[in-house]
Amino acid sequence: MFDPDRFISWMADQGSGTLRALIRDASWASGCESRPVTQWLSRIEALGAVTIDWHGGQWNTNPCEITDLPGNTQTAVLTGARPANLDFYREHGAAAMPQQPEESQLPLPATVWLQYTEHTRLHEFAAAVSATVIPCAAELSARSLSPFTPGPATAPPARDSVAEWLDPLTGRFRSADLTRGRPVPGLYRYTLFGRQDRYALLLEPPRQAAPGHQRTFAPPAEQTWHNVDRRAGIHHVLRPSAFPLRWKADQSTGHLRRSALGRLTVDRRAPLPLPQERTAVLCTGLASLRTADAEHYDGVPFHIADRIARTLHRSLETA
């Protein structure tokens, strides 16, 4: 049976490597094909164990750190790649909770929490497990989020590329023909070398009013293409109110306030980009709970949920 904690420990020992070899080794260890393994790697990247350069084909593990959860909980969570022995953490007073695997999905590594009353206890535990103590990583990550802006312009896809355009009304990609006329602005998915999906934003230049309201017959300004992460591109082209993010306060909260904890729900047609997802995950150390049409992040303070929505130019509905 595949042991995700043991595999994370092996990755910590390796430190870095090529993505192709990592997928091969994880497929061998789990007995699964490359597709579910790739999905699993994406999940542990969101958990903060590893950073993956999907286009460059490289990966490296993140350092083992222990950090406070948001709020005055006196609870810390272990993040990054770490040794596999869960009993070792329990012997040092921590709680190690295996995350329940979703149907047909590979299991995720356990979440390790430490409750403490004195900071000396936190530092003693960190020394025992060779971790670094850092301030609340969820708060630091939320403050570091910045609104999305398109990157430098890039060459357009080849005109004979098999391309699809994201319909902002449905959140689904549909076939697009780049060989006819002026393409519709928006997010495009196309293949590179016939096998690798790439994503690009096609943007119209900002319109400028003619001086004195005179009619002009200048040709339309040139459109520009920009490489983009799929998830960030989706949020950029959607209307703020389309597939809104939703935040619901925990029952124990009682009323809405900045530090109130709750559940952040995201439509799976517009999943969170990695920086925003890592921020939400750091609030508990738990991966999102996936349902057929949404992903749910528990224990997210209202101000962090609001920050995530604002940096994506999206609406946040509250309940």
C-alpha contacts under 8 A as a table, 3 or more apart, distances in Angstrom:
res1	aa1	res2	aa2	distance
1	M	30	S	7.13
2	F	29	A	6.31
2	F	30	S	4.94
2	F	106	L	7.90
2	F	107	P	7.80
3	D	6	R	5.42
3	D	7	F	6.37
3	D	107	P	7.75
3	D	109	P	7.99
4	P	7	F	5.04
4	P	8	I	6.14
4	P	107	P	6.40
4	P	108	L	5.82
4	P	109	P	5.01
5	D	8	I	5.07
5	D	9	S	6.18
5	D	83	P	7.66
5	D	84	A	4.95
5	D	85	N	7.89
5	D	108	L	7.80
5	D	109	P	4.91
5	D	110	A	6.84
6	R	9	S	4.99
6	R	10	W	6.23
6	R	83	P	7.52
6	R	84	A	4.90
6	R	85	N	7.90
7	F	10	W	4.96
7	F	11	M	6.22
7	F	26	A	7.85
7	F	84	A	7.95
8	I	11	M	4.95
8	I	12	A	6.20
8	I	49	A	7.49
8	I	81	A	6.02
8	I	82	R	6.85
8	I	83	P	7.62
8	I	84	A	7.19
8	I	109	P	7.58
9	S	12	A	4.98
9	S	13	D	6.40
9	S	81	A	6.52
9	S	82	R	5.52
9	S	83	P	4.79
9	S	84	A	5.26
10	W	13	D	5.12
10	W	14	Q	6.32
11	M	14	Q	4.97
11	M	15	G	5.93
11	M	16	S	7.45
11	M	61	T	6.80
11	M	81	A	7.36
12	A	15	G	5.09
12	A	61	T	6.02
12	A	81	A	5.37
12	A	82	R	6.28
12	A	83	P	7.60
14	Q	17	G	7.46
15	G	60	N	5.57
15	G	61	T	5.40
16	S	58	Q	7.42
16	S	59	W	5.38
16	S	60	N	3.99
16	S	61	T	6.28
17	G	21	A	7.35
17	G	22	L	7.20
17	G	58	Q	5.82
17	G	59	W	5.60
17	G	60	N	6.65
18	T	21	A	5.46
18	T	22	L	6.33
18	T	57	G	5.70
18	T	58	Q	4.44
18	T	59	W	6.15
19	L	22	L	4.96
19	L	23	I	6.14
19	L	52	I	7.64
19	L	53	D	8.00
19	L	54	W	7.49
19	L	57	G	4.81
19	L	58	Q	4.96
19	L	59	W	6.01
20	R	23	I	5.34
20	R	24	R	6.26
20	R	57	G	6.78
21	A	24	R	4.96
21	A	25	D	6.08
22	L	25	D	5.13
22	L	26	A	6.02
23	I	26	A	5.14
23	I	27	S	5.93
23	I	34	S	6.33
23	I	37	V	6.49
23	I	38	T	6.77
24	R	27	S	5.13
24	R	28	W	6.26
24	R	34	S	7.38
25	D	28	W	5.08
25	D	29	A	6.16
26	A	29	A	5.01
26	A	30	S	5.97
26	A	37	V	6.59
27	S	30	S	5.27
27	S	31	G	5.43
27	S	32	C	5.05
27	S	33	E	5.89
27	S	34	S	6.15
27	S	37	V	6.25
28	W	31	G	5.27
28	W	32	C	7.21
30	S	106	L	7.89
32	C	36	P	6.73
32	C	37	V	6.65
33	E	36	P	6.20
33	E	37	V	6.53
34	S	37	V	5.00
34	S	38	T	5.94
35	R	38	T	5.15
35	R	39	Q	6.37
36	P	39	Q	5.00
36	P	40	W	6.14
36	P	105	Q	6.98
36	P	106	L	7.38
37	V	40	W	4.97
37	V	41	L	6.22
37	V	106	L	7.61
38	T	41	L	5.06
38	T	42	S	6.32
39	Q	42	S	5.10
39	Q	43	R	6.44
40	W	43	R	5.03
40	W	44	I	6.40
40	W	105	Q	7.60
40	W	106	L	6.43
40	W	108	L	7.74
41	L	44	I	5.21
41	L	45	E	6.09
42	S	45	E	5.08
42	S	46	A	6.45
43	R	46	A	5.18
43	R	47	L	6.45
43	R	108	L	7.93
43	R	287	A	7.33
44	I	47	L	4.75
44	I	48	G	6.37
44	I	49	A	5.81
44	I	50	V	6.70
44	I	108	L	7.28
44	I	109	P	7.99
45	E	48	G	5.11
45	E	49	A	5.78
45	E	50	V	4.99
45	E	51	T	5.79
45	E	52	I	7.08
46	A	49	A	7.75
46	A	274	L	6.40
46	A	277	E	6.32
46	A	278	R	5.15
46	A	281	V	7.16
46	A	287	A	7.50
47	L	50	V	8.00
47	L	79	T	7.58
47	L	80	G	7.80
47	L	278	R	6.47
47	L	281	V	6.41
47	L	282	L	7.60
47	L	285	G	6.88
47	L	286	L	7.31
47	L	287	A	6.34
48	G	51	T	7.25
48	G	62	N	6.85
48	G	79	T	6.36
48	G	80	G	5.34
48	G	81	A	7.90
48	G	278	R	6.84
49	A	61	T	5.98
49	A	62	N	5.59
49	A	63	P	7.97
49	A	79	T	6.69
49	A	80	G	4.06
49	A	81	A	4.72
50	V	59	W	6.99
50	V	60	N	5.78
50	V	61	T	4.19
50	V	62	N	5.30
50	V	80	G	6.95
50	V	81	A	7.03
51	T	59	W	5.75
51	T	60	N	5.56
51	T	61	T	6.14
51	T	62	N	6.82
52	I	57	G	7.65
52	I	58	Q	6.09
52	I	59	W	4.37
52	I	60	N	6.65
53	D	56	G	5.21
53	D	57	G	5.63
53	D	58	Q	5.18
53	D	59	W	5.94
54	W	57	G	5.27
54	W	58	Q	6.96
61	T	80	G	7.15
61	T	81	A	6.08
62	N	80	G	4.92
62	N	81	A	5.87
63	P	79	T	7.88
63	P	80	G	5.20
63	P	81	A	6.09
63	P	82	R	7.92
63	P	131	A	7.81
64	C	78	L	7.05
64	C	79	T	5.74
64	C	80	G	4.46
64	C	81	A	5.40
64	C	82	R	5.67
64	C	130	S	7.39
64	C	131	A	5.02
64	C	132	T	6.65
65	E	78	L	5.77
65	E	79	T	5.26
65	E	80	G	6.21
65	E	126	A	7.83
65	E	131	A	4.75
65	E	132	T	4.60
65	E	133	V	5.89
65	E	134	I	6.84
66	I	76	A	6.30
66	I	77	V	5.52
66	I	78	L	4.42
66	I	79	T	6.06
66	I	126	A	6.78
66	I	131	A	6.26
66	I	132	T	6.06
66	I	133	V	5.03
66	I	134	I	6.32
67	T	76	A	5.11
67	T	77	V	5.55
67	T	78	L	6.62
67	T	79	T	7.63
67	T	133	V	6.00
67	T	134	I	5.23
67	T	135	P	5.77
67	T	136	C	5.33
67	T	137	A	6.09
68	D	74	Q	7.08
68	D	75	T	5.83
68	D	76	A	4.04
68	D	77	V	6.33
68	D	134	I	7.80
68	D	135	P	6.41
68	D	136	C	4.69
68	D	137	A	7.17
69	L	73	T	6.88
69	L	74	Q	7.72
69	L	75	T	5.99
69	L	76	A	5.52
69	L	77	V	6.77
69	L	136	C	6.02
69	L	137	A	7.70
69	L	138	A	7.10
69	L	282	L	7.33
69	L	283	C	5.63
69	L	284	T	6.34
70	P	73	T	7.25
70	P	136	C	6.42
70	P	138	A	6.69
70	P	139	E	6.85
70	P	283	C	6.08
70	P	301	P	7.31
71	G	259	S	6.81
74	Q	115	Q	5.80
74	Q	116	Y	5.73
74	Q	117	T	6.49
75	T	113	W	6.64
75	T	114	L	5.55
75	T	115	Q	4.39
75	T	116	Y	6.44
76	A	113	W	5.56
76	A	114	L	5.15
76	A	115	Q	6.42
77	V	111	T	7.45
77	V	112	V	5.76
77	V	113	W	4.49
77	V	114	L	6.35
77	V	284	T	7.34
77	V	285	G	6.26
78	L	111	T	7.34
78	L	112	V	5.55
78	L	113	W	6.47
78	L	285	G	7.63
79	T	82	R	7.94
79	T	285	G	7.33
85	N	88	F	5.39
85	N	89	Y	7.15
86	L	89	Y	5.30
86	L	90	R	6.47
86	L	96	A	6.22
87	D	90	R	4.95
87	D	91	E	6.04
88	F	91	E	5.13
88	F	92	H	6.56
89	Y	92	H	5.17
89	Y	93	G	6.64
89	Y	94	A	5.41
89	Y	95	A	7.21
89	Y	96	A	6.98
89	Y	112	V	7.62
89	Y	129	V	7.72
90	R	93	G	5.10
90	R	94	A	4.80
90	R	95	A	5.81
90	R	96	A	6.62
91	E	94	A	7.32
92	H	125	F	6.76
92	H	128	A	7.89
93	G	114	L	6.97
94	A	112	V	6.59
94	A	113	W	5.65
94	A	114	L	4.59
94	A	115	Q	7.15
95	A	112	V	5.62
95	A	113	W	5.21
95	A	114	L	6.30
96	A	110	A	6.12
96	A	111	T	5.63
96	A	112	V	4.39
96	A	113	W	6.50
97	M	110	A	5.22
97	M	111	T	5.24
97	M	112	V	6.41
98	P	108	L	7.55
98	P	109	P	6.49
98	P	110	A	3.94
98	P	111	T	6.29
99	Q	107	P	7.09
99	Q	108	L	5.85
99	Q	109	P	6.57
99	Q	110	A	5.43
99	Q	111	T	6.94
99	Q	286	L	7.60
100	Q	107	P	6.73
100	Q	108	L	7.42
101	P	105	Q	6.09
101	P	106	L	6.26
101	P	107	P	4.45
101	P	108	L	6.50
102	E	105	Q	5.23
102	E	106	L	7.54
102	E	107	P	7.42
102	E	290	R	7.83
111	T	285	G	6.17
111	T	286	L	6.54
112	V	285	G	7.96
114	L	122	L	7.71
116	Y	119	H	7.19
116	Y	121	R	6.26
116	Y	122	L	6.56
117	T	121	R	7.44
118	E	121	R	5.52
118	E	122	L	7.10
119	H	122	L	5.01
119	H	123	H	6.39
120	T	123	H	5.15
120	T	124	E	6.09
121	R	124	E	5.05
121	R	125	F	6.25
122	L	125	F	5.29
122	L	126	A	6.23
122	L	133	V	7.77
123	H	126	A	4.94
123	H	127	A	6.14
123	H	133	V	6.83
124	E	127	A	5.20
124	E	128	A	6.28
125	F	128	A	5.05
125	F	129	V	6.37
126	A	129	V	5.37
126	A	130	S	5.78
126	A	131	A	4.71
126	A	132	T	6.13
126	A	133	V	6.52
127	A	130	S	5.01
127	A	131	A	6.25
127	A	132	T	7.77
128	A	131	A	7.82
134	I	137	A	7.05
135	P	140	L	7.71
136	C	139	E	5.56
136	C	140	L	6.41
137	A	140	L	4.98
137	A	141	S	5.84
137	A	279	T	7.92
137	A	282	L	6.62
138	A	141	S	5.11
138	A	142	A	6.07
138	A	279	T	5.27
138	A	280	A	7.19
138	A	281	V	7.99
138	A	282	L	5.00
138	A	283	C	5.55
139	E	142	A	5.12
139	E	143	R	6.28
139	E	279	T	7.90
139	E	304	I	7.49
140	L	143	R	5.27
140	L	144	S	6.30
141	S	144	S	5.10
141	S	145	L	6.47
141	S	275	P	7.78
141	S	278	R	7.98
141	S	279	T	5.59
142	A	145	L	5.42
142	A	276	Q	7.68
142	A	279	T	6.00
142	A	304	I	6.13
142	A	307	R	6.64
142	A	308	I	7.19
145	L	275	P	7.10
145	L	276	Q	7.25
145	L	307	R	7.88
145	L	308	I	7.55
145	L	311	T	6.68
146	S	311	T	5.62
147	P	310	R	7.27
147	P	311	T	4.03
147	P	312	L	6.04
147	P	313	H	7.29
148	F	232	A	7.23
148	F	236	H	7.36
148	F	311	T	6.56
148	F	312	L	6.42
150	P	201	L	7.89
150	P	226	H	6.45
150	P	227	N	7.96
150	P	228	V	7.29
151	G	226	H	6.05
151	G	227	N	6.88
151	G	228	V	7.34
152	P	226	H	6.16
152	P	227	N	7.77
153	A	224	T	6.18
153	A	225	W	5.46
153	A	226	H	4.69
153	A	227	N	7.39
154	T	224	T	7.58
154	T	225	W	5.46
154	T	226	H	5.22
154	T	227	N	6.45
155	A	225	W	6.46
155	A	226	H	7.89
156	P	224	T	7.93
156	P	225	W	5.70
157	P	161	S	6.39
157	P	190	Y	7.29
158	A	161	S	5.23
159	R	178	L	5.53
159	R	179	T	5.50
160	D	178	L	7.30
160	D	179	T	7.01
161	S	178	L	7.67
161	S	190	Y	6.37
161	S	191	T	6.51
161	S	192	L	7.91
162	V	176	A	7.91
162	V	177	D	7.96
162	V	190	Y	5.64
162	V	191	T	6.18
163	A	175	S	6.29
163	A	176	A	5.51
163	A	177	D	6.86
163	A	178	L	7.35
163	A	188	Y	6.61
163	A	189	R	5.59
163	A	190	Y	4.27
163	A	191	T	7.03
164	E	173	F	5.63
164	E	174	R	5.08
164	E	175	S	4.38
164	E	176	A	4.83
164	E	177	D	7.99
164	E	188	Y	5.49
164	E	189	R	5.11
164	E	190	Y	6.33
165	W	173	F	5.22
165	W	174	R	5.43
165	W	175	S	6.32
165	W	176	A	5.76
165	W	186	G	7.01
165	W	187	L	5.87
165	W	188	Y	4.56
165	W	189	R	6.45
166	L	171	G	6.31
166	L	172	R	5.58
166	L	173	F	4.22
166	L	174	R	6.40
166	L	186	G	6.91
166	L	187	L	5.53
166	L	188	Y	6.27
166	L	189	R	7.90
166	L	234	I	7.72
167	D	170	T	5.66
167	D	171	G	5.57
167	D	172	R	5.63
167	D	173	F	5.98
167	D	174	R	6.97
168	P	171	G	5.19
168	P	172	R	7.52
168	P	237	V	6.61
168	P	238	L	5.32
168	P	239	R	7.49
169	L	238	L	7.86
169	L	242	A	7.64
171	G	234	I	7.90
171	G	269	R	5.74
171	G	270	A	7.30
172	R	269	R	7.49
173	F	189	R	7.80
177	D	180	R	6.30
177	D	183	P	7.89
178	L	181	G	7.66
178	L	182	R	7.98
178	L	183	P	6.24
180	R	183	P	7.57
184	V	202	L	7.74
185	P	201	L	7.44
185	P	202	L	4.86
185	P	203	L	5.39
185	P	204	E	6.47
186	G	201	L	5.57
186	G	202	L	5.23
186	G	203	L	6.62
186	G	237	V	6.11
187	L	199	Y	6.98
187	L	200	A	5.84
187	L	201	L	4.62
187	L	202	L	6.41
187	L	233	G	6.21
187	L	234	I	6.90
187	L	237	V	6.79
188	Y	199	Y	5.59
188	Y	200	A	5.35
188	Y	201	L	6.28
188	Y	202	L	7.52
189	R	197	D	6.52
189	R	198	R	5.69
189	R	199	Y	4.65
189	R	200	A	6.71
190	Y	197	D	5.66
190	Y	198	R	5.45
190	Y	199	Y	6.50
191	T	194	G	5.26
191	T	195	R	5.77
191	T	196	Q	5.21
191	T	197	D	4.66
191	T	198	R	5.97
192	L	195	R	5.96
192	L	196	Q	5.02
192	L	197	D	6.28
192	L	198	R	6.60
193	F	196	Q	6.67
199	Y	227	N	6.19
199	Y	228	V	5.75
199	Y	229	D	6.55
199	Y	230	R	5.84
199	Y	233	G	7.86
200	A	225	W	6.32
200	A	226	H	5.31
200	A	227	N	4.45
200	A	228	V	5.29
200	A	229	D	7.97
200	A	233	G	7.69
201	L	225	W	5.53
201	L	226	H	5.07
201	L	227	N	6.43
201	L	228	V	6.55
201	L	233	G	6.85
202	L	223	Q	6.69
202	L	224	T	5.71
202	L	225	W	4.62
202	L	226	H	6.59
203	L	223	Q	5.72
203	L	224	T	5.40
203	L	225	W	6.44
203	L	226	H	7.96
204	E	221	A	7.72
204	E	222	E	7.38
204	E	223	Q	5.01
204	E	224	T	6.80
205	P	221	A	6.57
205	P	222	E	7.11
205	P	223	Q	6.34
205	P	224	T	7.63
209	A	213	H	7.05
210	A	213	H	5.30
210	A	214	Q	5.78
210	A	215	R	7.05
210	A	216	T	7.06
211	P	214	Q	6.25
228	V	232	A	6.96
228	V	233	G	5.93
229	D	232	A	5.40
229	D	233	G	5.96
229	D	273	P	7.89
230	R	233	G	5.15
230	R	234	I	6.24
231	R	234	I	5.17
231	R	235	H	6.56
231	R	270	A	6.70
231	R	271	P	6.14
231	R	272	L	6.35
231	R	273	P	5.01
232	A	235	H	5.35
232	A	236	H	6.22
232	A	272	L	7.62
232	A	273	P	5.51
232	A	312	L	7.71
233	G	236	H	5.01
233	G	237	V	6.41
234	I	237	V	5.57
234	I	238	L	6.33
234	I	270	A	6.21
235	H	238	L	5.34
235	H	270	A	6.47
235	H	312	L	6.19
235	H	313	H	7.52
235	H	314	R	7.45
236	H	312	L	7.08
236	H	313	H	7.38
238	L	242	A	6.14
239	R	242	A	5.22
239	R	314	R	7.49
240	P	244	P	7.02
240	P	313	H	6.01
240	P	314	R	4.21
240	P	315	S	5.24
241	S	244	P	5.37
241	S	314	R	6.57
241	S	315	S	5.45
243	F	266	V	7.86
243	F	267	D	6.03
243	F	269	R	7.75
243	F	270	A	7.12
244	P	266	V	7.40
244	P	267	D	7.50
244	P	314	R	6.47
244	P	315	S	5.31
244	P	316	L	5.98
244	P	317	E	6.76
245	L	264	L	7.11
245	L	265	T	5.96
245	L	266	V	5.19
245	L	267	D	7.19
245	L	309	A	6.87
245	L	314	R	7.18
245	L	315	S	6.26
245	L	316	L	4.86
245	L	317	E	6.24
246	R	263	R	8.00
246	R	264	L	5.69
246	R	265	T	5.04
246	R	266	V	6.67
246	R	316	L	5.46
246	R	317	E	4.67
246	R	318	T	5.87
246	R	319	A	7.93
247	W	262	G	6.41
247	W	263	R	5.48
247	W	264	L	4.48
247	W	265	T	6.23
247	W	302	F	7.39
247	W	305	A	7.09
247	W	316	L	6.92
247	W	317	E	6.15
247	W	318	T	4.89
247	W	319	A	6.49
248	K	262	G	5.27
248	K	263	R	5.27
248	K	264	L	6.72
248	K	318	T	5.67
248	K	319	A	4.77
249	A	253	T	6.29
249	A	254	G	7.85
249	A	255	H	7.67
249	A	256	L	7.05
249	A	260	A	6.79
249	A	261	L	5.94
249	A	262	G	4.02
249	A	263	R	6.48
249	A	302	F	7.92
249	A	318	T	7.85
249	A	319	A	6.58
250	D	253	T	5.35
250	D	254	G	7.72
250	D	260	A	7.88
250	D	261	L	6.05
250	D	262	G	4.72
250	D	263	R	7.10
251	Q	254	G	6.27
253	T	256	L	7.44
253	T	260	A	6.08
253	T	261	L	6.88
255	H	260	A	7.82
256	L	260	A	6.34
256	L	302	F	7.86
257	R	260	A	5.29
257	R	302	F	7.06
258	R	301	P	7.07
258	R	302	F	5.46
258	R	303	H	5.16
259	S	301	P	5.25
259	S	302	F	5.96
259	S	303	H	6.41
260	A	301	P	5.19
260	A	302	F	5.63
261	L	299	G	5.25
261	L	300	V	5.30
261	L	301	P	4.20
261	L	302	F	6.21
262	G	298	D	6.14
262	G	299	G	5.26
262	G	300	V	5.34
262	G	301	P	6.11
262	G	302	F	6.90
263	R	296	H	6.47
263	R	297	Y	5.51
263	R	298	D	4.42
263	R	299	G	6.05
263	R	300	V	6.06
264	L	296	H	5.70
264	L	297	Y	5.03
264	L	298	D	6.41
264	L	300	V	6.49
264	L	305	A	6.67
265	T	294	A	6.54
265	T	295	E	5.70
265	T	296	H	4.51
265	T	297	Y	6.37
266	V	270	A	7.13
266	V	271	P	6.32
266	V	272	L	7.32
266	V	294	A	5.48
266	V	295	E	5.24
266	V	296	H	6.47
267	D	270	A	5.55
267	D	271	P	6.34
267	D	293	D	6.10
267	D	294	A	4.47
267	D	295	E	6.50
268	R	271	P	5.10
268	R	293	D	5.45
268	R	294	A	4.80
268	R	295	E	6.34
269	R	293	D	7.67
271	P	295	E	7.79
272	L	276	Q	5.88
272	L	277	E	5.35
273	P	276	Q	5.58
273	P	277	E	6.01
274	L	277	E	4.95
274	L	278	R	5.92
275	P	278	R	5.27
275	P	279	T	6.29
276	Q	279	T	5.07
276	Q	280	A	6.39
276	Q	308	I	5.92
277	E	280	A	5.12
277	E	281	V	6.14
278	R	281	V	5.00
278	R	282	L	6.03
279	T	282	L	5.26
279	T	283	C	6.88
280	A	283	C	5.56
280	A	284	T	7.94
280	A	297	Y	6.38
280	A	300	V	6.26
280	A	304	I	7.76
280	A	305	A	7.68
281	V	284	T	5.97
281	V	285	G	5.41
281	V	286	L	5.79
281	V	287	A	5.95
281	V	288	S	7.08
281	V	297	Y	6.82
282	L	285	G	4.98
282	L	286	L	7.55
283	C	298	D	7.77
283	C	299	G	5.93
283	C	300	V	5.64
283	C	301	P	7.87
284	T	298	D	7.16
284	T	299	G	6.06
284	T	300	V	7.81
286	L	297	Y	7.98
287	A	297	Y	7.39
288	S	295	E	5.81
288	S	296	H	5.27
288	S	297	Y	4.95
288	S	298	D	7.61
289	L	295	E	5.62
289	L	296	H	4.99
289	L	297	Y	6.60
290	R	293	D	7.88
290	R	294	A	6.12
290	R	295	E	4.61
290	R	296	H	6.42
291	T	294	A	5.34
291	T	295	E	6.25
297	Y	300	V	6.80
300	V	304	I	6.57
300	V	305	A	6.41
301	P	304	I	5.41
301	P	305	A	6.36
302	F	305	A	5.10
302	F	306	D	6.05
303	H	306	D	4.99
303	H	307	R	6.07
304	I	307	R	4.94
304	I	308	I	6.17
305	A	308	I	5.14
305	A	309	A	6.31
305	A	316	L	7.83
306	D	309	A	5.16
306	D	310	R	6.12
306	D	316	L	6.62
307	R	310	R	5.13
307	R	311	T	6.19
308	I	311	T	5.44
308	I	312	L	6.51
309	A	312	L	5.22
309	A	313	H	6.22
309	A	314	R	5.04
309	A	315	S	6.24
309	A	316	L	6.01
310	R	313	H	4.97
310	R	314	R	5.98
310	R	315	S	7.51
311	T	314	R	7.69
